[in-house]
């Protein structure tokens, strides 16, 4: 049996598409995610003590199903839950997989290493086989099937609920989510200050997009960690990523390489991110961004 962990993160549907390519997969749904049309069978986890994220409890639900293969999205939650399953069952876990195919009783796979700068070919054996799918490695595509959803109630004790979410604090003043925005305007050290991001906010607002930042920006306190684009932050896949004053360390490239197009605005023509760009404007972002904003407003955007 192949099962795929699905939660409210849109990346989960990418993992579900990936799992369906391996064979007859079932979705194990936590929360209110809609998996209709993606797989023929799904189980929605229901439990009166499980109204929020609890990694050990989610792992327990997977263990109870006794699967042959478990697929999860390569998110913080996906990695954490499968790490608990691997520890419980002494099972092998491959993280950040981008492709896989059956090879007898094993899986031959390719996965990202070193922040996505290296692709490793590996063979996954043992039972169960656990793997997480790198975000945006595949496109989420419904299979066009009718989906039967059954409730599943795992047996949980206090030991499974020692770690759990007890409350949430949503980021303020954002109307567009960074991980689903069609346009992202990112800023790096070259923005110069916390106040400098007001220019980027104006540009993003006109384009209906979201504002992100590099790790150095969040370390300096110019933007909250929830705005960080990178290996340890959000991995984005917008139609357009506008990188302003971003040098392009490999950790940041990992976060934005899913973008369909990248526009770089930077004074340094030798910045690493320039070589990754579809278009590059070499100059001072404090002059170029206001000019773009003015032109957009002139044209009634």
C-alpha positions as CSV (number, residue, x, y, z in Angstrom):
1,X,0.0,0.0,0.0
2,X,1.2,3.5,-0.9
3,X,-0.1,6.3,1.2
4,X,0.6,10.0,0.9
5,X,0.4,12.5,3.8
6,X,-1.8,15.4,2.8
7,X,-2.4,18.5,4.9
8,X,-3.6,22.1,4.1
9,X,-0.3,23.1,2.5
10,X,-0.8,23.3,-1.3
11,X,2.5,21.5,-1.8
12,X,0.8,18.4,-0.4
13,X,-1.1,18.0,-3.7
14,X,2.2,17.9,-5.6
15,X,3.3,15.1,-3.3
16,X,0.0,13.3,-4.0
17,X,0.5,13.6,-7.7
18,X,4.0,12.2,-7.2
19,X,2.7,9.3,-5.2
20,X,0.1,8.4,-7.8
21,X,2.8,8.0,-10.3
22,X,4.3,5.3,-8.2
23,X,1.2,3.1,-8.2
24,X,-2.2,2.8,-6.6
25,X,-1.8,5.5,-3.9
26,X,-4.2,6.5,-1.1
27,X,-4.3,10.0,0.5
28,X,-4.1,10.2,4.3
29,X,-5.7,13.6,4.9
30,X,-5.1,15.8,8.0
31,X,-7.2,18.9,8.2
32,X,-9.6,20.2,5.5
33,X,-7.5,19.6,2.4
34,X,-9.6,18.7,-0.7
35,X,-8.1,15.7,-2.6
36,X,-11.0,15.1,-4.9
37,X,-10.0,13.9,-8.3
38,X,-6.4,13.2,-7.4
39,X,-6.7,9.6,-6.1
40,X,-9.5,7.0,-6.0
41,X,-9.3,6.5,-2.2
42,X,-8.6,8.8,0.7
43,X,-8.8,8.5,4.5
44,X,-9.5,11.6,6.5
45,X,-8.0,11.5,10.0
46,X,-10.6,12.4,12.6
47,X,-10.0,12.4,16.4
48,X,-11.4,14.5,19.2
49,X,-7.9,15.2,20.4
50,X,-6.4,16.0,17.1
51,X,-7.7,19.3,15.9
52,X,-4.2,20.8,15.4
53,X,-0.8,19.6,14.2
54,X,0.9,17.0,16.5
55,X,3.8,15.3,14.8
56,X,3.9,12.2,16.9
57,X,0.2,11.7,16.6
58,X,0.4,12.1,12.8
59,X,3.2,9.5,12.8
60,X,1.1,7.1,14.8
61,X,-1.7,7.3,12.3
62,X,0.7,6.3,9.5
63,X,2.2,3.5,11.5
64,X,-1.2,2.0,12.2
65,X,-1.9,1.7,8.5
66,X,1.2,-0.5,8.0
67,X,2.0,0.9,4.6
68,X,4.6,-0.3,2.1
69,X,5.5,3.2,0.9
70,X,4.9,6.5,2.5
71,X,5.1,9.8,0.6
72,X,5.0,13.2,2.2
73,X,5.6,16.8,1.0
74,X,9.1,18.1,1.5
75,X,7.8,20.7,4.0
76,X,8.7,21.2,7.7
77,X,5.8,19.1,8.7
78,X,6.4,16.4,6.1
79,X,10.0,16.0,7.1
80,X,9.2,16.0,10.8
81,X,6.4,13.4,10.6
82,X,8.3,11.0,8.5
83,X,11.4,11.4,10.7
84,X,9.2,10.2,13.6
85,X,7.9,7.3,11.5
86,X,11.4,6.3,10.5
87,X,12.6,6.4,14.1
88,X,9.6,4.3,15.3
89,X,10.0,1.6,12.6
90,X,13.7,1.8,12.1
91,X,12.9,2.4,8.4
92,X,14.9,4.2,5.7
93,X,13.9,7.8,4.8
94,X,14.9,9.7,1.6
95,X,14.3,13.4,1.7
96,X,13.7,16.0,-1.0
97,X,13.1,13.4,-3.8
98,X,12.5,14.8,-7.3
99,X,11.9,11.5,-9.2
100,X,11.4,7.8,-8.4
101,X,10.6,4.6,-10.2
102,X,10.1,1.0,-9.1
103,X,13.0,-1.4,-9.5
104,X,11.8,-4.8,-8.3
105,X,11.2,-4.4,-4.5
106,X,13.3,-1.2,-4.4
107,X,12.8,2.4,-5.5
108,X,15.4,4.1,-7.7
109,X,15.2,7.7,-7.0
110,X,16.9,11.1,-7.5
111,X,17.0,13.6,-4.7
112,X,18.3,17.0,-3.9
113,X,21.4,17.4,-1.7
114,X,23.4,20.3,-0.5
115,X,20.5,22.8,-0.7
116,X,19.6,21.7,-4.2
117,X,23.0,22.3,-5.7
118,X,23.6,18.5,-6.2
119,X,21.3,15.7,-7.5
120,X,22.0,12.3,-6.0
121,X,20.9,9.0,-7.5
122,X,20.1,6.4,-4.9
123,X,18.2,3.2,-4.2
124,X,15.7,2.9,-1.4
125,X,15.1,-0.5,0.0
126,X,13.4,-1.9,3.1
127,X,9.8,-1.7,4.4
128,X,8.2,0.7,4.7
129,X,10.0,3.0,2.3
130,X,9.7,6.6,3.3
131,X,10.3,9.6,1.1
132,X,9.5,13.3,1.0
133,X,9.0,15.1,-2.3
134,X,11.0,18.3,-2.9
135,X,8.6,21.3,-3.3
136,X,7.7,22.1,-6.9
137,X,9.5,19.0,-8.2
138,X,6.3,18.1,-9.9
139,X,3.1,19.9,-10.8
140,X,0.0,19.1,-8.9
141,X,-2.4,17.5,-11.5
142,X,-5.8,15.8,-10.7
143,X,-6.0,12.3,-12.1
144,X,-9.6,12.8,-13.1
145,X,-11.0,10.0,-10.9
146,X,-13.8,9.9,-8.4
147,X,-12.5,10.0,-4.9
148,X,-14.0,8.0,-2.1
149,X,-13.2,9.4,1.3
150,X,-13.5,7.4,4.5
151,X,-12.9,8.6,8.1
152,X,-10.0,7.1,10.0
153,X,-9.5,7.4,13.7
154,X,-6.1,6.4,15.0
155,X,-5.5,5.1,18.5
156,X,-3.8,7.9,20.4
157,X,-2.5,8.2,23.9
158,X,-1.0,11.1,25.9
159,X,2.4,10.1,24.7
160,X,1.4,11.0,21.1
161,X,0.3,14.5,22.1
162,X,3.3,15.8,24.0
163,X,4.2,18.1,21.2
164,X,1.3,19.9,19.4
165,X,0.2,23.3,18.2
166,X,-1.7,25.1,20.9
167,X,-2.3,28.5,19.2
168,X,-1.4,30.4,16.0
169,X,-0.3,33.9,15.3
170,X,-0.7,34.8,11.6
171,X,1.6,37.4,10.0
172,X,0.0,40.8,9.9
173,X,-0.6,43.1,7.0
174,X,-0.4,40.5,4.2
175,X,-3.2,39.9,1.8
176,X,-1.3,37.6,-0.5
177,X,0.5,34.5,0.7
178,X,4.2,34.3,-0.2
179,X,4.1,30.6,-1.2
180,X,1.1,31.0,-3.5
181,X,1.7,34.5,-4.9
182,X,1.9,34.8,-8.7
183,X,4.4,37.7,-8.3
184,X,7.0,38.0,-5.5
185,X,9.2,41.0,-5.0
186,X,12.2,40.0,-2.9
187,X,14.7,42.2,-1.2
188,X,18.3,41.6,0.1
189,X,20.9,43.5,1.9
190,X,21.0,46.0,-1.0
191,X,17.6,47.4,0.1
192,X,19.6,49.1,2.8
193,X,17.1,49.2,5.7
194,X,13.8,48.1,7.1
195,X,12.3,51.4,5.7
196,X,13.7,50.6,2.3
197,X,11.2,47.8,1.9
198,X,8.4,50.4,1.6
199,X,9.4,50.7,-2.1
200,X,9.1,46.9,-2.6
201,X,5.7,46.9,-0.8
202,X,4.5,49.6,-3.3
203,X,5.7,47.5,-6.3
204,X,4.2,44.3,-5.0
205,X,0.9,46.0,-4.2
206,X,0.6,47.3,-7.8
207,X,1.4,43.8,-9.2
208,X,-0.9,42.0,-6.8
209,X,2.1,40.2,-5.3
210,X,3.8,39.5,-2.0
211,X,7.1,40.7,-0.5
212,X,9.9,38.4,0.5
213,X,13.4,38.7,1.8
214,X,16.8,36.9,2.0
215,X,18.1,35.3,5.1
216,X,20.4,38.3,5.9
217,X,17.3,40.5,5.8
218,X,15.5,38.5,8.4
219,X,18.6,38.2,10.5
220,X,18.9,42.0,10.6
221,X,15.2,42.2,11.7
222,X,14.1,44.1,8.6
223,X,11.5,41.5,7.8
224,X,9.9,38.7,9.8
225,X,11.1,35.1,9.3
226,X,7.8,34.3,7.7
227,X,8.9,36.5,4.7
228,X,12.2,34.6,4.2
229,X,12.7,33.0,0.8
230,X,15.3,30.2,0.9
231,X,16.3,26.8,2.0
232,X,15.3,27.4,5.6
233,X,12.4,29.7,4.6
234,X,9.6,29.7,2.0
235,X,10.1,27.9,-1.3
236,X,8.2,29.9,-3.9
237,X,7.0,29.2,-7.5
238,X,5.6,32.5,-8.8
239,X,5.1,33.4,-12.4
240,X,7.6,36.2,-11.8
241,X,10.2,36.8,-9.0
242,X,11.7,40.3,-8.9
243,X,14.9,40.1,-6.8
244,X,16.1,43.5,-5.6
245,X,19.5,43.9,-4.1
246,X,19.8,40.1,-3.5
247,X,23.2,38.6,-4.0
248,X,21.9,35.1,-4.6
249,X,23.5,32.7,-2.1
250,X,22.8,29.0,-2.9
251,X,20.3,28.9,0.1
252,X,18.3,31.7,-1.5
253,X,18.4,30.1,-5.0
254,X,16.9,26.9,-3.5
255,X,14.0,29.0,-2.3
256,X,13.3,30.8,-5.6
257,X,14.4,28.4,-8.3
258,X,10.7,27.3,-8.8
259,X,9.9,30.7,-10.2
260,X,8.9,30.6,-13.9
261,X,10.8,33.9,-14.6
262,X,13.3,35.9,-12.6
263,X,14.0,39.6,-12.9
264,X,17.1,40.8,-11.1
265,X,17.7,44.5,-10.1
266,X,21.3,44.8,-8.7
267,X,24.3,47.1,-8.9
268,X,26.6,44.1,-9.1
269,X,26.6,42.5,-12.5
270,X,28.7,39.7,-11.1
271,X,26.2,38.8,-8.3
272,X,25.5,35.0,-8.4
273,X,21.7,35.5,-8.9
274,X,22.4,37.4,-12.2
275,X,23.5,34.2,-13.9
276,X,20.1,32.6,-12.8
277,X,18.0,35.5,-14.1
278,X,15.9,35.7,-17.3
279,X,16.3,39.5,-17.2
280,X,18.8,41.7,-15.2
281,X,18.8,45.4,-14.7
282,X,22.2,46.6,-13.5
283,X,21.8,49.7,-11.4
284,X,20.6,51.2,-8.1
285,X,17.3,49.6,-7.0
286,X,16.5,52.9,-5.2
287,X,16.3,54.6,-8.6
288,X,15.0,51.7,-10.7
289,X,12.1,50.5,-8.5
290,X,10.5,54.0,-8.1
291,X,10.8,54.4,-11.9
292,X,8.9,51.1,-12.4
293,X,6.3,52.1,-9.8
294,X,5.8,55.5,-11.5
295,X,5.4,53.8,-15.0
296,X,2.9,51.3,-13.7
297,X,0.8,54.1,-12.1
298,X,1.1,56.1,-15.3
299,X,-0.4,53.2,-17.2
300,X,-3.2,52.9,-14.7
301,X,-2.0,49.7,-13.0
